[in-house]
Amino acid sequence: MAINIIIAIANCFYVYGLLIVVRCLLTWIPNLDWNNPILKLIKDGADIYLDLFKKFIPPVGPFDLSPMVAMLVLFFLRNIIIKLAIFIFAMTGAIK
């Protein structure tokens, strides 16, 4: 049971990371209709997190490096949260 919770946490981070990658790739397509409900969901879901980094990391020429930093922070947080969950479950005896 405990390992399933840890896997679910890891998968949530993985899916959100994919959402960010898809959002970044879609910005390369010109004349994309961002009013499409699916594209709007992708954009709004990713931009909540990406906007935190865009405030502090200015673009370098035509390149926006904030998504790369955001992904690094996301994977760092994922590792911390998973290791913390493993520690908590081990302390409670749910994982041996």
MDAnalysis code that builds the backbone (N, CA, C; Angstrom):
import MDAnalysis as mda
import numpy as np

u = mda.Universe.empty(288, n_residues=96, atom_resindex=np.repeat(np.arange(96), 3), trajectory=True)
u.add_TopologyAttr("name", ["N", "CA", "C"] * 96)
u.add_TopologyAttr("resid", np.arange(1, 97))
u.add_TopologyAttr("resname", ["MET", "ALA", "ILE", "ASN", "ILE", "ILE", "ILE", "ALA", "ILE", "ALA", "ASN", "CYS", "PHE", "TYR", "VAL", "TYR", "GLY", "LEU", "LEU", "ILE", "VAL", "VAL", "ARG", "CYS", "LEU", "LEU", "THR", "TRP", "ILE", "PRO", "ASN", "LEU", "ASP", "TRP", "ASN", "ASN", "PRO", "ILE", "LEU", "LYS", "LEU", "ILE", "LYS", "ASP", "GLY", "ALA", "ASP", "ILE", "TYR", "LEU", "ASP", "LEU", "PHE", "LYS", "LYS", "PHE", "ILE", "PRO", "PRO", "VAL", "GLY", "PRO", "PHE", "ASP", "LEU", "SER", "PRO", "MET", "VAL", "ALA", "MET", "LEU", "VAL", "LEU", "PHE", "PHE", "LEU", "ARG", "ASN", "ILE", "ILE", "ILE", "LYS", "LEU", "ALA", "ILE", "PHE", "ILE", "PHE", "ALA", "MET", "THR", "GLY", "ALA", "ILE", "LYS"])
u.atoms.positions = np.array([
    [0.819, -1.198, 0.000],
    [0.000, 0.000, 0.000],
    [0.863, 1.263, 0.000],
    [1.861, 1.293, 0.867],
    [2.707, 2.478, 0.983],
    [3.505, 2.721, -0.295],
    [3.975, 1.643, -0.898],
    [4.757, 1.806, -2.119],
    [3.877, 2.347, -3.253],
    [2.595, 1.990, -3.247],
    [1.678, 2.514, -4.262],
    [1.480, 4.013, -4.107],
    [1.463, 4.494, -2.884],
    [1.338, 5.931, -2.634],
    [2.578, 6.653, -3.144],
    [3.745, 6.092, -2.893],
    [4.992, 6.703, -3.352],
    [5.055, 6.716, -4.883],
    [4.625, 5.635, -5.509],
    [4.606, 5.580, -6.966],
    [3.621, 6.606, -7.525],
    [2.469, 6.771, -6.874],
    [1.484, 7.751, -7.326],
    [2.043, 9.173, -7.229],
    [2.761, 9.462, -6.153],
    [3.389, 10.780, -6.000],
    [4.396, 11.012, -7.118],
    [5.233, 10.022, -7.384],
    [6.238, 10.139, -8.446],
    [5.570, 10.329, -9.806],
    [4.479, 9.608, -10.044],
    [3.785, 9.733, -11.328],
    [3.149, 11.103, -11.500],
    [2.659, 11.692, -10.423],
    [2.087, 13.046, -10.506],
    [3.151, 14.050, -10.947],
    [4.324, 13.958, -10.374],
    [5.414, 14.843, -10.773],
    [5.817, 14.595, -12.223],
    [5.835, 13.325, -12.627],
    [6.196, 12.983, -14.007],
    [5.180, 13.571, -14.991],
    [3.908, 13.427, -14.712],
    [2.863, 13.943, -15.595],
    [2.934, 15.460, -15.670],
    [3.176, 16.115, -14.539],
    [3.271, 17.574, -14.558],
    [4.499, 18.028, -15.346],
    [5.589, 17.290, -15.234],
    [6.768, 17.597, -16.038],
    [6.481, 17.462, -17.524],
    [5.738, 16.419, -17.899],
    [5.348, 16.266, -19.302],
    [4.452, 17.410, -19.748],
    [3.573, 17.868, -18.875],
    [2.709, 18.998, -19.197],
    [3.543, 20.239, -19.510],
    [4.589, 20.465, -18.742],
    [5.472, 21.611, -18.972],
    [6.210, 21.461, -20.307],
    [6.688, 20.267, -20.599],
    [7.398, 20.035, -21.866],
    [6.455, 20.249, -23.048],
    [5.247, 19.733, -22.949],
    [4.271, 19.918, -24.032],
    [3.965, 21.396, -24.211],
    [3.811, 22.112, -23.109],
    [3.539, 23.559, -23.173],
    [4.678, 24.277, -23.897],
    [5.899, 23.930, -23.577],
    [7.053, 24.583, -24.216],
    [7.127, 24.240, -25.701],
    [6.857, 22.995, -26.058],
    [6.894, 22.604, -27.466],
    [5.781, 23.281, -28.262],
    [4.629, 23.467, -27.653],
    [3.523, 24.108, -28.353],
    [3.792, 25.578, -28.641],
    [4.677, 26.207, -27.889],
    [4.979, 27.614, -28.142],
    [5.740, 27.792, -29.458],
    [6.308, 26.725, -29.991],
    [7.035, 26.814, -31.252],
    [6.108, 26.780, -32.459],
    [4.852, 26.427, -32.257],
    [3.900, 26.343, -33.364],
    [3.253, 27.714, -33.544],
    [3.467, 28.322, -34.712],
    [2.884, 29.657, -34.923],
    [1.370, 29.577, -35.142],
    [0.707, 30.648, -34.811],
    [-0.737, 30.796, -35.019],
    [-1.558, 29.698, -34.367],
    [-1.133, 29.269, -33.197],
    [-1.858, 28.246, -32.455],
    [-3.018, 28.902, -31.714],
    [-4.191, 28.309, -31.794],
    [-5.381, 28.871, -31.140],
    [-5.396, 28.440, -29.671],
    [-4.943, 29.329, -28.789],
    [-4.880, 29.019, -27.363],
    [-6.256, 29.062, -26.696],
    [-7.303, 29.376, -27.468],
    [-8.658, 29.347, -26.922],
    [-9.280, 27.956, -27.004],
    [-8.603, 27.028, -27.677],
    [-9.037, 25.641, -27.696],
    [-9.025, 25.127, -26.251],
    [-10.092, 24.458, -25.795],
    [-10.160, 24.038, -24.385],
    [-8.999, 23.157, -23.929],
    [-8.532, 22.265, -24.795],
    [-7.420, 21.390, -24.408],
    [-6.126, 22.190, -24.301],
    [-5.878, 23.048, -25.290],
    [-4.665, 23.868, -25.255],
    [-4.708, 24.860, -24.099],
    [-5.888, 25.384, -23.813],
    [-6.037, 26.313, -22.693],
    [-5.743, 25.606, -21.371],
    [-6.188, 24.353, -21.245],
    [-5.912, 23.575, -20.042],
    [-4.412, 23.346, -19.876],
    [-3.736, 22.992, -20.975],
    [-2.288, 22.774, -20.939],
    [-1.576, 24.079, -20.565],
    [-1.957, 25.161, -21.219],
    [-1.312, 26.453, -20.975],
    [-1.535, 26.922, -19.541],
    [-2.775, 26.904, -19.091],
    [-3.076, 27.388, -17.743],
    [-2.447, 26.505, -16.665],
    [-2.473, 25.191, -16.895],
    [-1.892, 24.274, -15.915],
    [-0.391, 24.431, -15.765],
    [0.304, 24.635, -16.862],
    [1.758, 24.776, -16.817],
    [2.177, 26.184, -16.398],
    [1.427, 27.190, -16.852],
    [1.834, 28.574, -16.576],
    [1.712, 28.963, -15.110],
    [0.869, 28.274, -14.358],
    [0.790, 28.552, -12.915],
    [2.172, 28.390, -12.284],
    [2.842, 27.318, -12.652],
    [4.169, 27.024, -12.098],
    [5.268, 27.807, -12.818],
    [5.185, 27.886, -14.144],
    [6.238, 28.552, -14.913],
    [6.315, 30.050, -14.628],
    [5.175, 30.664, -14.361],
    [5.177, 32.107, -14.094],
    [5.974, 32.475, -12.843],
    [6.078, 31.537, -11.903],
    [6.915, 31.788, -10.723],
    [8.363, 32.027, -11.117],
    [8.834, 31.318, -12.114],
    [10.226, 31.418, -12.545],
    [10.440, 32.537, -13.552],
    [9.423, 32.824, -14.349],
    [9.546, 33.901, -15.339],
    [9.686, 35.264, -14.671],
    [9.225, 35.390, -13.440],
    [9.368, 36.653, -12.706],
    [10.828, 36.940, -12.370],
    [11.616, 35.876, -12.145],
    [12.982, 36.044, -11.662],
    [14.054, 35.752, -12.700],
    [13.712, 35.036, -13.760],
    [14.701, 34.656, -14.767],
    [14.336, 35.343, -16.082],
    [15.068, 36.374, -16.447],
    [14.750, 37.070, -17.704],
    [15.180, 36.234, -18.915],
    [14.537, 36.436, -20.070],
    [14.941, 35.716, -21.277],
    [16.357, 36.112, -21.703],
    [17.071, 35.174, -22.271],
    [18.411, 35.411, -22.799],
    [18.267, 35.493, -24.315],
    [18.190, 36.703, -24.826],
    [17.915, 36.885, -26.246],
    [16.518, 36.372, -26.543],
    [16.389, 35.519, -27.553],
    [15.064, 34.985, -27.869],
    [14.707, 33.737, -27.049],
    [15.587, 33.321, -26.159],
    [15.390, 32.075, -25.413],
    [14.916, 32.343, -23.993],
    [13.890, 31.614, -23.596],
    [13.376, 31.678, -22.232],
    [13.902, 30.447, -21.490],
    [14.809, 30.672, -20.558],
    [15.426, 29.565, -19.831],
    [14.646, 29.163, -18.583],
    [13.590, 29.903, -18.266],
    [12.850, 29.605, -17.045],
    [12.210, 28.215, -17.035],
    [11.737, 27.654, -18.168],
    [11.206, 26.289, -18.098],
    [12.251, 25.239, -17.710],
    [13.498, 25.438, -18.144],
    [14.540, 24.483, -17.767],
    [14.814, 24.536, -16.274],
    [14.874, 25.749, -15.731],
    [15.086, 25.898, -14.289],
    [13.885, 25.346, -13.531],
    [12.693, 25.600, -14.047],
    [11.474, 25.097, -13.399],
    [11.468, 23.566, -13.377],
    [11.912, 22.940, -14.457],
    [11.970, 21.474, -14.489],
    [12.998, 20.935, -13.501],
    [14.144, 21.597, -13.415],
    [15.151, 21.159, -12.446],
    [14.614, 21.255, -11.018],
    [13.952, 22.355, -10.707],
    [13.373, 22.522, -9.363],
    [12.281, 21.481, -9.131],
    [11.468, 21.210, -10.150],
    [10.403, 20.212, -10.016],
    [10.974, 18.833, -9.715],
    [12.014, 18.428, -10.423],
    [12.616, 17.121, -10.166],
    [13.325, 17.084, -8.820],
    [13.911, 18.199, -8.415],
    [14.537, 18.272, -7.094],
    [13.478, 18.111, -5.999],
    [12.359, 18.816, -6.141],
    [11.268, 18.692, -5.170],
    [10.686, 17.282, -5.168],
    [10.576, 16.690, -6.346],
    [10.073, 15.315, -6.448],
    [10.947, 14.362, -5.640],
    [12.244, 14.483, -5.805],
    [13.154, 13.598, -5.071],
    [13.059, 13.808, -3.574],
    [12.966, 15.052, -3.140],
    [12.853, 15.333, -1.712],
    [11.565, 14.752, -1.148],
    [10.449, 14.972, -1.839],
    [9.159, 14.505, -1.342],
    [9.097, 12.979, -1.329],
    [9.633, 12.342, -2.351],
    [9.617, 10.875, -2.380],
    [10.505, 10.303, -1.276],
    [11.678, 10.870, -1.090],
    [12.556, 10.373, -0.022],
    [11.945, 10.619, 1.356],
    [11.270, 11.745, 1.508],
    [10.592, 12.026, 2.771],
    [9.444, 11.039, 2.996],
    [8.696, 10.723, 1.948],
    [7.604, 9.750, 2.070],
    [8.149, 8.367, 2.412],
    [9.240, 7.978, 1.780],
    [9.856, 6.683, 2.093],
    [10.306, 6.658, 3.551],
    [10.907, 7.746, 4.009],
    [11.361, 7.830, 5.399],
    [10.181, 7.720, 6.367],
    [9.104, 8.444, 6.071],
    [7.932, 8.421, 6.965],
    [7.305, 7.036, 6.985],
    [7.152, 6.421, 5.824],
    [6.571, 5.087, 5.784],
    [7.481, 4.066, 6.455],
    [8.789, 4.232, 6.334],
    [9.712, 3.312, 7.005],
    [9.648, 3.475, 8.517],
    [9.491, 4.709, 8.973],
    [9.413, 4.957, 10.415],
    [8.112, 4.381, 11.020],
    [7.053, 4.381, 10.226],
    [5.783, 3.843, 10.713],
    [5.687, 2.339, 10.533],
    [6.649, 1.761, 9.843],
    [6.654, 0.323, 9.637],
    [5.883, -0.140, 8.429],
    [5.415, 0.780, 7.608],
    [4.672, 0.410, 6.407],
    [5.577, -0.133, 5.309],
    [6.856, 0.267, 5.330],
    [7.851, -0.248, 4.382],
    [8.958, -0.874, 5.207],
    [9.363, -2.058, 4.776],
    [10.429, -2.742, 5.518],
    [11.667, -2.833, 4.678],
])
